Amino acid sequence: MKYKKILSVAFVLLIAGLVCMLAASMLVGFNWEKLNSEEFTEYSRTFDGKYNEIEIIDANVKVELIPTDDKMKLVYYESDDTKYTISDEGSKLYIKKNERIKFFWFSFDIFSPDKLTLYIPADYVGDIKVSNSNGSINAEGFDFAEADLGTINARINVIGCSFGKLKLSSMNGGITMNSCNADKADISTTNSSIDIENVTITSGALDISNLNGTIRITNTNANSLTAKTSNASVILNNVNIIDYVEAKSSNGNINIDTLIAKKLFAKTSNSKVLVNAVDCLEVELKSSNGSISGTLVGRMENYSIKSSTSNGSTNLPNGTTSGSRKLITSTSNADIDIYFDNTDGCF
């Protein structure tokens, strides 16, 4: 009886809401655009100052960073309910959206402008920070001393840029970094993919973390590399690392094709570890409920080997100590099949 009363109340509220929507639609002749009370006007502003820091705080629009041979210029849209605070005092350019809180949570504001564009002189070498939500961030062809680009529910695309220190972060949005270099980089997202291609990290670490999304790293060089995800794969292809590589997942494959590094640690669970043309002084491959297979650079006698599995077989000896290289493999409920290409390799 109690549940019937609750369902009755819910049904009445639903009908009342539909009646209100119908009445509002009839008042505007079923032209939903008229329900959007905001009328946006485009503005542009040029800046003459010399800046070493830029900060943008925005929401519900994509932020475009575009290089120019002219002066710094901002193109943006305002309405009665949406205004920007713009400050260019001293050496910092500050841009922040201010939106008036509306009484109705539901909005028909599907006709509003969807972009803020900042044209930045190509010779700008200062810092930049962008904080966005429900809108992507796109940057191409810059040389920033330090960059911190973050959004929620949208993508980040960075192409052909140079950085000192770089941070890219999203939630529920993919990240693409292509043809870039940086001193160090920290990249993270959730529920979407991270794609790194043709990237060089000159002196520091490349740290990548994900949750429920694939990590793909191709044609990349760094001092060290950490790539961690869950419920998805880590894929490395043609990667050259001076020191160590750590690739971890759970419920997702680790797939490594052509890697040079001093150390490799690859671990997953309930999935496979697959390697090809891996050239490392130390290799540790671990899984549970997943097979380990592939080819390493060198000869078997070059490696001191420890290999173990339960409820499966291994083609490797266990406990050899003759080689200068080190190989550890372990899994459960699956097989280990590792072969060697009998070449000299880099070490």
C-alpha positions as a Markdown table, in Angstrom:
| # | Residue | x | y | z |
|---|---|---|---|---|
| 1 | Met | 0.0 | 0.0 | 0.0 |
| 2 | Lys | 2.9 | 2.4 | 0.9 |
| 3 | Tyr | 4.5 | 1.8 | -2.5 |
| 4 | Lys | 1.2 | 2.4 | -4.4 |
| 5 | Lys | 1.0 | 5.8 | -2.7 |
| 6 | Ile | 4.6 | 6.7 | -3.7 |
| 7 | Leu | 3.9 | 5.6 | -7.3 |
| 8 | Ser | 0.7 | 7.7 | -7.4 |
| 9 | Val | 2.5 | 10.8 | -6.2 |
| 10 | Ala | 5.3 | 10.3 | -8.7 |
| 11 | Phe | 2.8 | 9.8 | -11.5 |
| 12 | Val | 1.0 | 13.0 | -10.5 |
| 13 | Leu | 4.3 | 15.0 | -10.5 |
| 14 | Leu | 5.2 | 13.6 | -13.9 |
| 15 | Ile | 1.9 | 14.6 | -15.4 |
| 16 | Ala | 2.2 | 18.1 | -13.8 |
| 17 | Gly | 5.6 | 18.5 | -15.3 |
| 18 | Leu | 4.4 | 17.5 | -18.8 |
| 19 | Val | 1.5 | 19.9 | -18.5 |
| 20 | Cys | 3.9 | 22.8 | -17.6 |
| 21 | Met | 6.2 | 22.0 | -20.5 |
| 22 | Leu | 3.2 | 21.8 | -22.9 |
| 23 | Ala | 1.9 | 25.1 | -21.7 |
| 24 | Ala | 5.3 | 26.8 | -22.1 |
| 25 | Ser | 5.6 | 25.4 | -25.6 |
| 26 | Met | 2.2 | 26.7 | -26.6 |
| 27 | Leu | 3.1 | 30.2 | -25.3 |
| 28 | Val | 6.0 | 30.4 | -27.7 |
| 29 | Gly | 4.3 | 28.6 | -30.6 |
| 30 | Phe | 6.3 | 25.5 | -30.0 |
| 31 | Asn | 9.5 | 27.4 | -31.0 |
| 32 | Trp | 11.9 | 26.1 | -28.4 |
| 33 | Glu | 14.5 | 28.7 | -29.3 |
| 34 | Lys | 12.3 | 31.3 | -27.7 |
| 35 | Leu | 12.5 | 29.5 | -24.4 |
| 36 | Asn | 16.1 | 30.4 | -24.3 |
| 37 | Ser | 16.0 | 33.9 | -22.7 |
| 38 | Glu | 19.7 | 34.5 | -23.3 |
| 39 | Glu | 20.7 | 36.5 | -26.4 |
| 40 | Phe | 24.4 | 36.2 | -26.9 |
| 41 | Thr | 26.6 | 38.9 | -28.4 |
| 42 | Glu | 30.1 | 38.3 | -29.8 |
| 43 | Tyr | 32.9 | 40.4 | -28.5 |
| 44 | Ser | 36.6 | 40.6 | -29.2 |
| 45 | Arg | 39.3 | 42.2 | -27.2 |
| 46 | Thr | 43.0 | 42.8 | -28.2 |
| 47 | Phe | 45.7 | 43.0 | -25.6 |
| 48 | Asp | 48.9 | 45.0 | -25.8 |
| 49 | Gly | 50.6 | 43.8 | -22.7 |
| 50 | Lys | 53.6 | 41.5 | -22.3 |
| 51 | Tyr | 52.4 | 38.5 | -20.3 |
| 52 | Asn | 54.2 | 35.6 | -18.8 |
| 53 | Glu | 51.1 | 33.9 | -17.4 |
| 54 | Ile | 47.6 | 33.1 | -18.8 |
| 55 | Glu | 44.7 | 31.6 | -16.9 |
| 56 | Ile | 41.3 | 30.7 | -18.3 |
| 57 | Ile | 38.3 | 29.4 | -16.2 |
| 58 | Asp | 35.3 | 28.5 | -18.3 |
| 59 | Ala | 32.4 | 26.0 | -18.6 |
| 60 | Asn | 30.1 | 24.6 | -21.2 |
| 61 | Val | 32.1 | 25.8 | -24.2 |
| 62 | Lys | 35.2 | 24.5 | -26.0 |
| 63 | Val | 38.4 | 26.5 | -25.4 |
| 64 | Glu | 40.5 | 27.0 | -28.6 |
| 65 | Leu | 44.1 | 28.2 | -28.3 |
| 66 | Ile | 45.3 | 29.4 | -31.7 |
| 67 | Pro | 48.8 | 30.8 | -32.5 |
| 68 | Thr | 49.0 | 34.1 | -34.3 |
| 69 | Asp | 51.6 | 36.5 | -35.7 |
| 70 | Asp | 49.6 | 39.4 | -34.4 |
| 71 | Lys | 48.6 | 40.6 | -30.9 |
| 72 | Met | 46.9 | 38.6 | -28.3 |
| 73 | Lys | 43.2 | 38.6 | -29.0 |
| 74 | Leu | 40.2 | 37.0 | -27.2 |
| 75 | Val | 36.9 | 36.2 | -29.0 |
| 76 | Tyr | 34.0 | 35.4 | -26.6 |
| 77 | Tyr | 30.2 | 35.7 | -26.1 |
| 78 | Glu | 28.2 | 37.3 | -23.4 |
| 79 | Ser | 24.6 | 37.6 | -22.5 |
| 80 | Asp | 22.6 | 39.1 | -19.6 |
| 81 | Asp | 23.2 | 36.0 | -17.6 |
| 82 | Thr | 26.7 | 35.1 | -18.8 |
| 83 | Lys | 29.6 | 37.6 | -18.4 |
| 84 | Tyr | 33.4 | 37.3 | -18.3 |
| 85 | Thr | 35.8 | 38.8 | -15.9 |
| 86 | Ile | 38.9 | 39.8 | -17.9 |
| 87 | Ser | 42.0 | 41.2 | -16.1 |
| 88 | Asp | 45.3 | 42.0 | -17.8 |
| 89 | Glu | 47.0 | 43.9 | -15.1 |
| 90 | Gly | 50.7 | 43.3 | -14.7 |
| 91 | Ser | 52.2 | 40.2 | -16.4 |
| 92 | Lys | 49.1 | 37.9 | -16.1 |
| 93 | Leu | 46.1 | 37.7 | -18.4 |
| 94 | Tyr | 43.1 | 36.3 | -16.4 |
| 95 | Ile | 39.8 | 35.2 | -18.0 |
| 96 | Lys | 36.9 | 33.8 | -16.0 |
| 97 | Lys | 33.3 | 33.1 | -17.0 |
| 98 | Asn | 30.6 | 34.2 | -14.5 |
| 99 | Glu | 27.1 | 32.6 | -15.0 |
| 100 | Arg | 24.1 | 33.7 | -13.0 |
| 101 | Ile | 22.5 | 30.8 | -11.2 |
| 102 | Lys | 19.1 | 30.1 | -12.8 |
| 103 | Phe | 16.0 | 29.1 | -11.0 |
| 104 | Phe | 15.2 | 26.2 | -13.5 |
| 105 | Trp | 17.8 | 23.4 | -13.6 |
| 106 | Phe | 16.4 | 22.3 | -17.0 |
| 107 | Ser | 17.5 | 24.5 | -19.8 |
| 108 | Phe | 16.6 | 24.8 | -23.5 |
| 109 | Asp | 19.9 | 26.7 | -24.0 |
| 110 | Ile | 20.9 | 24.6 | -27.0 |
| 111 | Phe | 21.4 | 27.6 | -29.3 |
| 112 | Ser | 24.1 | 29.4 | -27.3 |
| 113 | Pro | 27.6 | 29.9 | -28.7 |
| 114 | Asp | 29.9 | 27.0 | -27.9 |
| 115 | Lys | 33.4 | 28.4 | -28.1 |
| 116 | Leu | 35.9 | 30.8 | -26.5 |
| 117 | Thr | 39.0 | 31.5 | -28.7 |
| 118 | Leu | 42.2 | 33.0 | -27.5 |
| 119 | Tyr | 44.7 | 33.9 | -30.2 |
| 120 | Ile | 48.2 | 33.8 | -28.6 |
| 121 | Pro | 51.3 | 35.3 | -30.2 |
| 122 | Ala | 53.4 | 32.4 | -31.6 |
| 123 | Asp | 56.5 | 33.8 | -29.7 |
| 124 | Tyr | 54.7 | 33.6 | -26.3 |
| 125 | Val | 56.8 | 31.3 | -24.0 |
| 126 | Gly | 55.1 | 31.8 | -20.7 |
| 127 | Asp | 52.8 | 29.6 | -18.6 |
| 128 | Ile | 49.2 | 28.8 | -19.3 |
| 129 | Lys | 46.4 | 27.2 | -17.2 |
| 130 | Val | 43.0 | 26.3 | -18.5 |
| 131 | Ser | 40.2 | 24.9 | -16.3 |
| 132 | Asn | 37.1 | 23.9 | -18.2 |
| 133 | Ser | 34.0 | 21.7 | -17.7 |
| 134 | Asn | 31.7 | 20.2 | -20.3 |
| 135 | Gly | 33.9 | 21.6 | -23.1 |
| 136 | Ser | 37.0 | 20.5 | -24.9 |
| 137 | Ile | 40.4 | 22.2 | -24.9 |
| 138 | Asn | 42.4 | 22.4 | -28.1 |
| 139 | Ala | 46.0 | 23.7 | -28.5 |
| 140 | Glu | 48.3 | 23.5 | -31.5 |
| 141 | Gly | 51.7 | 24.9 | -32.4 |
| 142 | Phe | 52.8 | 26.5 | -29.1 |
| 143 | Asp | 55.9 | 26.7 | -27.0 |
| 144 | Phe | 54.8 | 27.0 | -23.3 |
| 145 | Ala | 57.1 | 27.1 | -20.3 |
| 146 | Glu | 54.4 | 25.4 | -18.2 |
| 147 | Ala | 50.9 | 24.2 | -19.1 |
| 148 | Asp | 48.1 | 22.9 | -17.0 |
| 149 | Leu | 45.1 | 22.0 | -19.1 |
| 150 | Gly | 42.1 | 20.4 | -17.4 |
| 151 | Thr | 38.4 | 19.7 | -18.2 |
| 152 | Ile | 35.5 | 17.4 | -17.3 |
| 153 | Asn | 33.2 | 15.5 | -19.6 |
| 154 | Ala | 35.2 | 16.6 | -22.7 |
| 155 | Arg | 38.4 | 16.0 | -24.7 |
| 156 | Ile | 41.8 | 17.6 | -24.7 |
| 157 | Asn | 43.8 | 17.7 | -27.9 |
| 158 | Val | 47.4 | 18.9 | -28.0 |
| 159 | Ile | 49.3 | 18.9 | -31.3 |
| 160 | Gly | 52.7 | 20.2 | -32.3 |
| 161 | Cys | 53.5 | 21.9 | -29.0 |
| 162 | Ser | 56.6 | 22.2 | -26.8 |
| 163 | Phe | 56.4 | 22.4 | -23.0 |
| 164 | Gly | 58.6 | 22.6 | -20.0 |
| 165 | Lys | 56.3 | 21.0 | -17.4 |
| 166 | Leu | 53.0 | 19.7 | -18.8 |
| 167 | Lys | 49.8 | 18.5 | -17.0 |
| 168 | Leu | 46.7 | 17.2 | -19.0 |
| 169 | Ser | 43.7 | 16.0 | -17.0 |
| 170 | Ser | 40.2 | 15.1 | -17.8 |
| 171 | Met | 37.3 | 13.1 | -16.5 |
| 172 | Asn | 35.1 | 11.2 | -18.9 |
| 173 | Gly | 37.0 | 12.7 | -21.9 |
| 174 | Gly | 39.8 | 11.4 | -24.1 |
| 175 | Ile | 43.2 | 12.9 | -24.4 |
| 176 | Thr | 45.3 | 13.1 | -27.5 |
| 177 | Met | 48.9 | 14.3 | -27.6 |
| 178 | Asn | 50.7 | 14.2 | -30.9 |
| 179 | Ser | 54.0 | 15.5 | -32.2 |
| 180 | Cys | 55.0 | 17.2 | -28.9 |
| 181 | Asn | 57.9 | 17.5 | -26.6 |
| 182 | Ala | 58.2 | 18.4 | -22.9 |
| 183 | Asp | 60.6 | 18.2 | -20.0 |
| 184 | Lys | 58.1 | 16.1 | -18.1 |
| 185 | Ala | 54.4 | 15.2 | -18.5 |
| 186 | Asp | 51.6 | 14.1 | -16.2 |
| 187 | Ile | 48.5 | 12.9 | -18.1 |
| 188 | Ser | 45.3 | 11.4 | -16.7 |
| 189 | Thr | 41.6 | 10.8 | -17.5 |
| 190 | Thr | 38.8 | 8.3 | -16.7 |
| 191 | Asn | 36.3 | 6.4 | -18.8 |
| 192 | Ser | 38.0 | 7.3 | -22.1 |
| 193 | Ser | 41.3 | 6.7 | -24.0 |
| 194 | Ile | 44.7 | 8.4 | -23.8 |
| 195 | Asp | 46.6 | 8.5 | -27.1 |
| 196 | Ile | 50.2 | 9.5 | -27.1 |
| 197 | Glu | 52.1 | 9.6 | -30.4 |
| 198 | Asn | 55.4 | 11.0 | -31.7 |
| 199 | Val | 56.2 | 12.5 | -28.3 |
| 200 | Thr | 59.6 | 13.2 | -26.7 |
| 201 | Ile | 60.0 | 13.8 | -23.0 |
| 202 | Thr | 63.5 | 15.3 | -22.8 |
| 203 | Ser | 64.6 | 15.0 | -19.2 |
| 204 | Gly | 61.8 | 13.8 | -16.8 |
| 205 | Ala | 59.1 | 11.2 | -16.5 |
| 206 | Leu | 56.0 | 10.5 | -18.6 |
| 207 | Asp | 53.3 | 9.5 | -16.1 |
| 208 | Ile | 50.0 | 8.4 | -17.5 |
| 209 | Ser | 47.0 | 7.1 | -15.5 |
| 210 | Asn | 43.5 | 6.1 | -16.6 |
| 211 | Leu | 40.5 | 4.3 | -15.3 |
| 212 | Asn | 38.3 | 2.3 | -17.5 |
| 213 | Gly | 40.1 | 3.5 | -20.6 |
| 214 | Thr | 42.8 | 2.3 | -23.0 |
| 215 | Ile | 46.3 | 3.8 | -23.0 |
| 216 | Arg | 48.1 | 3.9 | -26.4 |
| 217 | Ile | 51.7 | 5.1 | -26.6 |
| 218 | Thr | 53.4 | 5.1 | -30.0 |
| 219 | Asn | 56.8 | 6.4 | -31.3 |
| 220 | Thr | 57.6 | 7.9 | -27.9 |
| 221 | Asn | 60.9 | 8.6 | -26.0 |
| 222 | Ala | 61.3 | 9.5 | -22.4 |
| 223 | Asn | 63.5 | 9.1 | -19.4 |
| 224 | Ser | 61.0 | 7.0 | -17.6 |
| 225 | Leu | 57.4 | 5.8 | -18.3 |
| 226 | Thr | 54.5 | 4.8 | -16.1 |
| 227 | Ala | 51.2 | 3.8 | -17.7 |
| 228 | Lys | 48.5 | 2.5 | -15.4 |
| 229 | Thr | 44.8 | 1.7 | -16.1 |
| 230 | Ser | 42.1 | -0.7 | -15.2 |
| 231 | Asn | 39.4 | -2.6 | -17.2 |
| 232 | Ala | 41.3 | -1.7 | -20.4 |
| 233 | Ser | 44.5 | -2.3 | -22.2 |
| 234 | Val | 48.0 | -0.7 | -22.1 |
| 235 | Ile | 49.5 | -0.6 | -25.6 |
| 236 | Leu | 53.1 | 0.4 | -26.3 |
| 237 | Asn | 54.5 | 0.5 | -29.8 |
| 238 | Asn | 58.0 | 1.6 | -30.7 |
| 239 | Val | 58.9 | 3.2 | -27.4 |
| 240 | Asn | 62.4 | 4.1 | -26.3 |
| 241 | Ile | 63.0 | 4.7 | -22.5 |
| 242 | Ile | 66.3 | 5.6 | -20.9 |
| 243 | Asp | 65.5 | 4.1 | -17.5 |
| 244 | Tyr | 62.3 | 2.1 | -16.5 |
| 245 | Val | 58.9 | 1.3 | -17.9 |
| 246 | Glu | 56.0 | 0.3 | -15.6 |
| 247 | Ala | 52.8 | -0.8 | -17.4 |
| 248 | Lys | 49.9 | -2.0 | -15.3 |
| 249 | Ser | 46.3 | -2.9 | -15.8 |
| 250 | Ser | 43.6 | -5.1 | -14.3 |
| 251 | Asn | 41.1 | -6.8 | -16.5 |
| 252 | Gly | 43.0 | -5.6 | -19.6 |
| 253 | Asn | 45.8 | -6.8 | -21.8 |
| 254 | Ile | 49.4 | -5.4 | -21.7 |
| 255 | Asn | 50.6 | -5.3 | -25.3 |
| 256 | Ile | 54.2 | -4.2 | -25.9 |
| 257 | Asp | 55.7 | -4.2 | -29.4 |
| 258 | Thr | 59.3 | -2.9 | -29.9 |
| 259 | Leu | 60.6 | -1.4 | -26.6 |
| 260 | Ile | 64.1 | -0.4 | -25.5 |
| 261 | Ala | 64.5 | 0.3 | -21.8 |
| 262 | Lys | 66.8 | -0.6 | -18.9 |
| 263 | Lys | 63.9 | -2.1 | -16.9 |
| 264 | Leu | 60.4 | -3.3 | -17.8 |
| 265 | Phe | 57.7 | -4.2 | -15.2 |
| 266 | Ala | 54.4 | -5.3 | -16.8 |
| 267 | Lys | 51.5 | -6.6 | -14.7 |
| 268 | Thr | 47.8 | -7.3 | -15.2 |
| 269 | Ser | 45.1 | -9.6 | -14.0 |
| 270 | Asn | 42.5 | -11.7 | -15.8 |
| 271 | Ser | 44.2 | -10.8 | -19.1 |
| 272 | Lys | 47.2 | -11.4 | -21.2 |
| 273 | Val | 50.7 | -10.0 | -21.3 |
| 274 | Leu | 52.1 | -9.9 | -24.9 |
| 275 | Val | 55.6 | -8.7 | -25.8 |
| 276 | Asn | 57.5 | -8.5 | -29.1 |
| 277 | Ala | 61.0 | -7.1 | -29.7 |
| 278 | Val | 61.5 | -6.1 | -26.1 |
| 279 | Asp | 65.1 | -5.1 | -25.4 |
| 280 | Cys | 65.7 | -4.6 | -21.7 |
| 281 | Leu | 68.3 | -5.5 | -19.1 |
| 282 | Glu | 65.6 | -6.5 | -16.6 |
| 283 | Val | 62.2 | -7.8 | -17.5 |
| 284 | Glu | 59.4 | -8.8 | -15.1 |
| 285 | Leu | 56.1 | -10.0 | -16.6 |
| 286 | Lys | 53.2 | -10.9 | -14.3 |
| 287 | Ser | 49.6 | -11.9 | -14.7 |
| 288 | Ser | 46.9 | -13.9 | -13.0 |
| 289 | Asn | 44.4 | -15.9 | -14.9 |
| 290 | Gly | 46.1 | -14.7 | -18.1 |
| 291 | Ser | 48.9 | -16.0 | -20.4 |
| 292 | Ile | 52.3 | -14.5 | -20.9 |
| 293 | Ser | 53.8 | -14.8 | -24.4 |
| 294 | Gly | 56.1 | -13.2 | -27.0 |
| 295 | Thr | 59.7 | -12.6 | -28.0 |
| 296 | Leu | 62.5 | -10.9 | -26.2 |
| 297 | Val | 65.7 | -9.5 | -27.7 |
| 298 | Gly | 68.9 | -11.6 | -27.0 |
| 299 | Arg | 69.6 | -15.2 | -26.3 |
| 300 | Met | 68.2 | -17.4 | -23.6 |
| 301 | Glu | 71.7 | -17.8 | -22.1 |
| 302 | Asn | 71.9 | -14.0 | -21.7 |
| 303 | Tyr | 69.2 | -14.1 | -19.1 |
| 304 | Ser | 69.0 | -15.2 | -15.5 |
| 305 | Ile | 65.5 | -16.6 | -15.4 |
| 306 | Lys | 62.7 | -17.3 | -12.9 |
| 307 | Ser | 59.5 | -18.6 | -14.3 |
| 308 | Ser | 56.4 | -20.0 | -12.6 |
| 309 | Thr | 52.8 | -20.7 | -13.2 |
| 310 | Ser | 50.0 | -22.7 | -11.6 |
| 311 | Asn | 47.5 | -24.7 | -13.5 |
| 312 | Gly | 49.5 | -24.0 | -16.7 |
| 313 | Ser | 52.8 | -24.7 | -18.4 |
| 314 | Thr | 55.9 | -22.6 | -19.0 |
| 315 | Asn | 58.6 | -23.1 | -21.8 |
| 316 | Leu | 61.2 | -21.3 | -19.7 |
| 317 | Pro | 63.6 | -22.8 | -17.2 |
| 318 | Asn | 63.3 | -21.8 | -13.6 |
| 319 | Gly | 66.3 | -20.7 | -11.5 |
| 320 | Thr | 69.0 | -20.1 | -14.2 |
| 321 | Thr | 71.7 | -17.6 | -13.1 |
| 322 | Ser | 74.1 | -17.5 | -16.0 |
| 323 | Gly | 73.0 | -14.3 | -17.8 |
| 324 | Ser | 73.7 | -10.7 | -17.2 |
| 325 | Arg | 70.1 | -9.8 | -18.1 |
| 326 | Lys | 67.2 | -10.7 | -15.7 |
| 327 | Leu | 63.8 | -12.3 | -16.6 |
| 328 | Ile | 61.0 | -13.0 | -14.2 |
| 329 | Thr | 57.7 | -14.4 | -15.4 |
| 330 | Ser | 54.7 | -15.5 | -13.3 |
| 331 | Thr | 51.0 | -16.2 | -13.8 |
| 332 | Ser | 48.3 | -18.6 | -12.7 |
| 333 | Asn | 45.7 | -20.6 | -14.6 |
| 334 | Ala | 47.5 | -19.9 | -17.8 |
| 335 | Asp | 50.6 | -20.7 | -19.9 |
| 336 | Ile | 54.0 | -18.9 | -20.3 |
| 337 | Asp | 55.5 | -19.0 | -23.8 |
| 338 | Ile | 58.5 | -16.7 | -24.2 |
| 339 | Tyr | 61.0 | -16.9 | -27.0 |
| 340 | Phe | 64.3 | -15.1 | -27.9 |
| 341 | Asp | 65.3 | -13.6 | -31.2 |
| 342 | Asn | 69.0 | -14.5 | -30.8 |
| 343 | Thr | 70.3 | -11.0 | -31.6 |
| 344 | Asp | 72.7 | -8.9 | -29.6 |
| 345 | Gly | 70.3 | -6.0 | -28.9 |
| 346 | Cys | 71.3 | -2.7 | -27.2 |
| 347 | Phe | 72.7 | -4.0 | -23.9 |
